[in-house]
C-alpha cells in the first residue's frame, strides 16, 4: 500500500468515527474532506495524521485530537459570513478548517516559529482569507474586533473578559476552562441585548493559554 493510499484509508476511518460520534454537520464534513491534515505534520509522522489522538508539534504545544476539534467547531456554529478570531494557531490545521467554514480568520499565536510555519503551510494550500499575528492571545486582538465567533485552543483559568468584550452581540466564544491538567469546554454566548450566558460542555485536556489573562507559564511540570 502506498503512503497516499494509507492516508486516504485512514482519513476514511477517522471520518467514520467522527460521524458515529455525531460531530459532522454537512459543512464540517466538507471542511474535513477538503483539508489535508497530513500537511500539518512533519514528514516523518504524516502517517499519524488521521489517528484520533493529539500529537506534539514542539514548543510544548500539540495538534489537538480530531474529535475534540470537531466538538469545538460544532459548538462554534460558524458560517460563511462570520469573521472569526482564533487563539492559538499551533500547526494551522484548525485555521485551515476555519478558512473553509468562515469569511475571514484572524489567528493569534504566542510562539513565533509555530506562527511562521503555520502561515507557510496555509499559503501553500492556497488559503488567503486569514491573517496570523504573533502575540498574547489571552487578551484577544482588539485591532479587528468585534468578532462573530472566537475559538481558543488552549486552557484558561477563567473566561478572559477581553475576549467576551471583543465578541459581537449574537456571537459565540468556545474556550476550555479549568486547571493545568483538566478542563471543561465552555460555550459563551453574547445575546443581542449584550447579556452573556455560559454553558458547560465536555471535559477536555488542552495545553495552558499563556499570557496576561491565561497562565503565566506553559506547564507546571512536563509529562
Buried (B, 14 or more C-beta within 10 A) or exposed (E): EEEEEEBEEBBEEBBEBBEEEEBBBEBBBEBBEEBBBBBBBEEEEBEBBBBEEBBEBEBBBBBBBBBBBBBBBBBBBBEEEBBBBBBBBBBBBBBBBBBBBBBBBBBBBBBEEBBBBBBEBBEEBEBEEBEBBBBBBBBBBEEBBBBBBBBBBBBBBEBBEBBBEBBBEEBBBBBBBBEBEEBBBBBBBBEEEEEBEEEEBEEBBBBBBBBEBBBEEBEEEEE
